[in-house]
Amino acid sequence: MDKIKTFMKYASRLVGLDDLIEYSIVDGTGQERTRAICDRENYRIYFNKQWLDKANDAEILKCVLHECRHCYQQACIEFPIDFNKERLEVVNQWKHEFENPINPYDNEEKYNNQLSEIDAELYAINVIKRY
């Protein structure tokens, strides 16, 4: 899918991780609610093929931006000297949430109300509005 490659290149550049974020398209059978999963430790995003086949370009771009923002959040945690634009309290909260994950299938509301999720969602929305 060329559009995924294009969107990934654009989004990774925006978060300052030019071409460093990798992606894979996987069979998401049985995981219909999952659009993508970010493996922050490896800076890799796994996209659900079934979702991609049904999603429009705007939905895909928003998802790519959201997941790339999670990679950026991880970079802020791992490389605070290079990624120091965020307040320390925010980065510490992201770290806490990443180390104490909430399963969205167990408690979707609590998952969506995490600072890392709110930040990634608002980031994606704001980028789309701006452009």
C-alpha positions, 0 to 999 in steps of 0.5 A: 500500500503506497499510501501507507508508505507516504503517510508514514514518511510524512508522519515520522518526519513531523514527529522528528523521527524521519524514516525511523518508524517502521510498519507492518501490515498484519492479518487482524482477523479476530481483532476487528476493533483494532486499527493499529498497534504501536510497538514503542520499544521497537518504533514499529506500527502494526496495521490491521489489514482488515481495517485498512481495506475498509478505511478511507484515506482520512481515517488512515492518515489520522491513525498513522499520525496517532501511532507515530505520536506514540513513537514520539512519546517513547522517544521523549522518554528514552532520549530526553536530551534530544526530545525535550520539547515536552514538560517533564511532568507530561513525559513522566506521566507517559512513562507511567502509563506505558509501564502500567498499561490498561487493556482497552478491551477491559476498560475502554474509557479508562484507556482512552482517558490516559494522557498518552492517548489523549495527547496522540488523538489531539495531535492527530486531529490538530495536524489534520486541521492544520493541513 
